Amino acid sequence: MNDQPPKKPVLHQLPAILTGAAALIASLTAVYVNVRGDRNATPAAQTTQAQAAAKPEAAKPAKETPRAIDRWHVGVDRIAVEHDGSPGTTDWRFTVEADDDALFAFQQDDLDDTGGRNVAVPKDAGGSLRLEGRDGVRITIKGWRGRLLGLGGAPDAVGEGRMSKSGAIGPIRVAAPDPSGGAFVFHLSADPAE
């Protein structure tokens, strides 16, 4: 008995042969194009390029310089709660300042540090900021924990970050001196305002 499989006709090998031939032609063409000596520009084309380079710059239209954005809408995208400052949920009031000038304030009720519920998305937490030519501003966030008898004078938690003149603001950690007194990470955004 013959244990060898039957030979396939040459027609079955034709696609592989054609593919190999096409690859060989492509590589030989690439070698020819890279090796040939007439790749340099013709003298007439070189003269035209030299004349174009000699033209005065006044003929080209002037590019418009991008106008620096001076007015921004700064808002709180979300607050990640590391510790809300008390057992259960806690109400907090926050202020956001730019270079010690009040930008906006907002109340955030029922902040919770329980996993799965420790991210808050504030509504209407934003304000308008003018850079007035500054390279950026220092952003300060202050927080007061809700109390039955009103608010105290000094904030319970404070954090600082920076906003660049391009509107970039990194996450800002706002924390009480004692970590169990409250700790948050604020994610802010700045959009050009018209």
N, C-alpha and C positions, 0 to 999 in steps of 0.2 A: 504493500500500500504506500501511496505517496502522501506524506504528511505536510507537504508544502501547500500553501494556499494557491489558488489559480492566479496567474499573472493578469494584471489589468491591462487593457489596451493602452497604447501610447496616447490616445485621445484624452484619457483621464489626466494625464500629466501635462497637457498643453497649457492650462491656465497658469501653472507654476512656472513653466518655461517662459511664457509671455511676460509674466510679472518680473522675473529675473532679467529678461532682456530689456524691459523698460527701465529698470533700476540701473542697469549697466549704461544705457544710452544717456540717462540723466546725469550720472556721475561723470561720464566722459565729456558731456557738454559743459558741466561746471568746471572741469579741469581746463578745457579749451578756452573758456571765457576768462579764467583767471590767469592763464599763461600767455595769451596773445598779447602782442605789443601795441595794438592800436586802440587801447582803452582810453588813452589821454585825449583831451579835447582837441579839436582841430584848431589851427591858428586863427581862423575867422571867428570861431566861438570864443577864443581867448581874448581877441581884440574887443568883441562886443561886451564881454564881462568887464574888461578894463575901462571901457567908456562908461558903462553903467556905474562903476564904482567912482568915477571922477565927477559925476553929476553932483551939484550942490545939495546939501541936506534939506534946503528950503523946499525942494520939490516934493518931498515926502510929507504926507499929512502928519500933523503932530498927534502923538498918542495922548489920550485923556488920562490924567492921573486919577486913580480911584480916590473918591472923596472919603475921608475918614468918617466913620460913624460916631456921632457924638451923643446920640440919645438912645437909650436901651430900655427895654422892659425886662426887669429882673423878677423872676418868680420861683417859688418853691415847687419842684416837681414831686418830690417824695421825702419822707422822713423815715429813716430806719431806726427803730427804737431798740437800744441795747438794754436800757433799764429805765422804767417809767418813773421811778422815785417813790413808789409805794406799793403795797400789796393790792392786787386787782388793777383796775384801770385808773388813770389819773388825767385830770384836765390841766393843760398848760397854756400859757399865753407867751408868745414870742414876739420880739421886735428884731428887725433887720436894719442895720445901719451901714452907710457907705462913708468912710472917712469921718466917722462920728456924727454924721448928719442922718436923721431919721429917714428911712426909705419907706417902710410899711410895718404894720403890726397885725397879728392875727391870733385868733383863739383856736386851739386844737383840742377838742374834747375826747375823752376816752382813749388816750394813748395806752397801749398794752404791750408788754415785753414778752408775752407768750408766743412761742414759735408758731409761725403761720399767720399770726395776727399782729406781727411787730413792724409792719410797714403801713404808714399813713400817707394818704394823698390829700393834701389840703386843698380846699376850694377858695378861690379869691384871695390867694396869698401872693401878692405881687405888687410892684410899684415901678415908677418911672425914674430913671437915673440919667443925669447929664454928666458926661466926662469932662467937658469944658477944656479940652486939650491935654488932660492928664494922661499919663501912660497906663494908668490903671487905678484901682481903688482898693482899699482895705475893707473887707466885708466883715462886720461883727454881728453875731447873732446872740441875743440874750433871751433867757427863758425864766419864767416865774411859774412855779407849781401852784395850781389852784388851791385856795384855802377857804375855809368857811368864813373867816373874819377879814377877808380882803387880801390885798397884796402888800408885801413888805417892800422896803426901799431897794435893797440890793438884789440883783438877780440871783436865782438859785443855780443857774447853769450859764456858761459863757463859752463861746468859741469864735475863732477868727480864721479867715481865709483871704484869698486875693482874687480879684477879677481883672484880667488883662484888658488892654485897649481893644483886643479883638473879640471880647465877650466871653472868653473861656473862664469858667469857674470850676475849680476842683471840689470834691466833697469836703464839707466842713464838719468837724466833730465838735459838738456842743456838749459839755459835761460839767457836772457839779464837782466841787473839790473832793467830796467823798463819792466814789463811783456808785454807791447805792442811792445817792440823792438824785440821780437822773443822768442819763448819757444817751445822746442821739447823734446820728450822722445825717446831715442835711445835704440833699442833692438839689442844687439850684441851676437855673438856665437863664441865659440872657439873649434876647432876640432884638434885632434892630427895630426901633420905634420910629414912625414917620410923623 
